[in-house]
Amino acid sequence: MDLPSPAPSAPPEPPTPPSPFHQRPPDYGQSASEYFADGTDPYMELYELRKARNDPEEEPAPISSGGRGSFSANPSSSPAPWSTGLCNCCDDFSSCCLTCWCPCITFGRIAEMVDRGSTSCGVSSALYALMMCVTGCPCMYSCFYRSKLRGQYFLQERPCTDCCVHCCCEECALCQEYRQLKSLGFDPSIGWHGNMERQRRLAMPPGMEKGMKR
């Protein structure tokens, strides 16, 4: 009577390679004092420490890349709050009066700062006034600059979407954006190039500035 042949055994699993943190460092072939001035070997010390503690294998943390306008590369960081609330128009009484009587000028100054001098205050103000006269809804134009401002300085989309904020309370939104630029150290009334010139003068040593005036 023939006996059944035994089932073939499964091939052995390949050994798991040890973690590079737990591997013994290679032999230099010379004393460690020839490589390190104090005679110590930091690689050997790390190996012995992890061997004594029996640390588990560690994976390096992923590194996230931040884009323009991002203040932190940490993915868990949240957008920054606005410097003032939407209804705090009286915190800056001058910009509040300007926006109440001539919102096109306030928007033109904001647009020039957000576009970083690529468009002038006069052109943006004229386009805003034209849309106000033709359509009666300049908020369809100004809301895009609120989104652009938030993207540049990583601000929260509060209290609602940018389009809703401008459609429901156009003047308050413009005042808030104007105050935000002032809190960042800008003076929207002198334009983008005026602010850059002022920063250049502040960064220049006093002696060099006097020499240039001579």
C-alpha positions in Angstrom: 0.0 0.0 0.0 1.5 3.3 -1.1 1.7 6.1 1.5 0.6 9.6 0.4 3.5 12.0 -0.2 3.9 14.8 2.3 2.7 18.2 1.3 5.4 20.5 0.2 6.5 22.9 2.9 6.2 26.7 2.4 9.4 28.5 1.5 11.1 30.2 4.5 10.4 33.9 4.8 13.3 36.2 4.2 14.8 37.7 7.3 13.6 41.1 8.2 16.5 43.6 7.8 17.4 45.2 11.1 16.7 48.9 11.6 19.7 51.1 10.8 19.3 52.6 14.3 20.0 49.2 15.8 22.8 48.0 13.6 26.2 48.0 15.0 28.3 50.7 13.3 31.0 49.4 10.9 34.5 48.9 12.1 36.7 51.8 11.1 39.8 49.7 11.2 41.4 52.4 13.2 40.9 53.9 16.7 38.0 56.4 17.0 40.4 59.0 18.3 41.8 59.4 14.8 38.3 60.4 13.6 37.1 62.4 16.6 39.1 64.9 18.5 37.8 63.9 22.0 38.3 60.2 21.4 34.6 59.4 21.5 32.5 57.7 18.8 29.0 59.2 18.7 27.7 56.4 16.4 28.8 53.7 18.9 27.2 55.7 21.8 23.9 55.9 20.0 24.0 52.2 19.2 24.8 51.2 22.8 22.0 53.5 24.1 19.3 52.1 21.8 20.5 48.6 22.5 20.2 49.1 26.2 16.8 50.7 26.0 15.5 48.3 23.4 13.9 51.1 21.5 11.4 50.3 18.7 12.2 51.2 15.2 11.4 54.8 14.5 10.2 56.2 11.2 11.2 59.7 10.3 8.3 62.2 10.4 7.1 63.4 7.0 8.1 66.9 6.0 5.4 69.0 4.5 6.2 71.9 2.2 4.5 75.2 2.7 3.4 77.5 -0.2 3.4 81.2 -0.6 1.5 83.0 2.1 1.8 80.2 4.5 3.4 81.1 7.8 4.1 77.5 8.9 4.9 74.2 7.3 3.2 72.3 10.1 0.0 70.8 8.6 -1.7 71.0 12.0 -1.4 74.8 12.1 -4.6 76.7 11.7 -5.1 80.1 9.9 -4.5 83.2 11.9 -7.4 85.3 13.2 -8.1 88.8 11.9 -6.6 91.6 13.9 -10.0 93.1 14.5 -13.6 92.0 14.2 -15.9 92.7 11.2 -18.0 95.2 13.1 -15.2 97.0 14.8 -15.2 99.9 12.3 -14.8 102.6 14.9 -11.4 101.2 15.9 -10.0 103.2 13.0 -12.3 106.2 12.7 -10.5 107.8 9.7 -10.8 104.7 7.5 -14.4 104.2 8.7 -15.4 107.8 7.5 -13.5 107.3 4.3 -15.2 104.0 3.5 -18.6 105.5 4.4 -18.3 108.4 2.0 -15.9 107.0 -0.7 -15.7 103.2 -0.6 -14.0 103.2 -4.0 -10.9 104.9 -2.5 -10.7 102.5 0.3 -10.9 99.6 -2.1 -8.4 101.1 -4.4 -5.8 101.4 -1.6 -6.5 97.8 -0.5 -6.2 96.5 -4.1 -2.8 98.3 -4.6 -1.4 96.8 -1.4 -2.7 93.3 -2.2 -1.5 93.4 -5.8 1.9 94.7 -4.4 2.0 97.7 -6.7 1.1 96.0 -10.0 -2.2 98.0 -10.1 -2.6 101.5 -8.9 -5.1 102.9 -6.5 -6.6 105.1 -9.2 -7.3 102.3 -11.6 -8.8 100.0 -9.0 -10.9 102.8 -7.6 -12.2 103.7 -11.1 -13.2 100.0 -11.8 -14.9 99.8 -8.4 -16.9 103.0 -9.1 -17.8 101.8 -12.6 -19.1 98.5 -11.3 -21.1 100.3 -8.6 -22.8 102.6 -11.2 -23.4 99.8 -13.8 -24.3 96.8 -11.8 -24.9 98.2 -8.3 -22.9 95.2 -6.9 -19.2 96.1 -6.6 -19.0 93.3 -4.0 -18.6 90.9 -6.9 -15.3 92.5 -7.6 -14.0 93.3 -4.1 -14.7 89.9 -2.6 -11.8 88.4 -4.8 -9.4 90.8 -3.1 -10.5 89.6 0.3 -9.7 86.1 -0.7 -6.3 87.2 -2.1 -5.5 89.0 1.1 -6.4 86.0 3.2 -4.2 83.8 1.0 -1.2 86.1 1.3 -1.4 86.3 5.1 -3.0 83.0 6.0 -6.1 84.5 7.6 -9.3 82.7 8.7 -12.4 82.8 6.5 -14.6 84.4 9.1 -17.4 85.0 9.9 -18.5 83.3 6.6 -17.3 83.0 3.0 -15.7 86.0 1.4 -18.5 86.5 -1.1 -21.1 86.5 1.6 -19.2 88.9 3.8 -18.9 91.5 1.0 -22.4 91.0 -0.3 -24.0 91.4 3.2 -21.7 94.1 4.6 -19.5 95.6 2.0 -18.3 98.7 4.0 -17.5 96.7 7.1 -15.5 94.2 5.1 -13.5 97.0 3.4 -12.8 98.6 6.8 -11.7 95.3 8.3 -9.3 94.6 5.4 -7.9 98.2 5.7 -7.3 97.8 9.4 -5.7 94.4 8.8 -3.1 96.0 6.5 -2.4 98.7 9.0 -1.9 96.0 11.8 0.7 94.4 9.5 2.7 97.6 9.5 1.5 99.1 6.2 0.1 102.5 5.5 -2.3 102.0 2.6 -2.7 105.7 2.1 0.8 106.0 0.6 0.6 103.0 -1.7 2.7 100.0 -2.1 5.8 101.7 -3.4 5.6 104.4 -0.7 5.6 101.6 1.9 8.6 99.9 0.3 10.5 103.2 0.3 9.7 103.8 3.9 10.9 100.3 4.9 14.1 100.8 3.0 14.8 104.1 4.8 14.0 102.5 8.2 16.4 99.6 7.4 19.2 102.0 6.3 21.8 103.0 8.9 21.5 106.7 9.9 25.0 107.5 8.8 24.5 106.1 5.3 21.2 108.1 4.9 23.0 111.4 5.8 25.8 110.6 3.3 23.2 110.0 0.5 21.5 113.4 1.2 24.9 115.2 0.8 
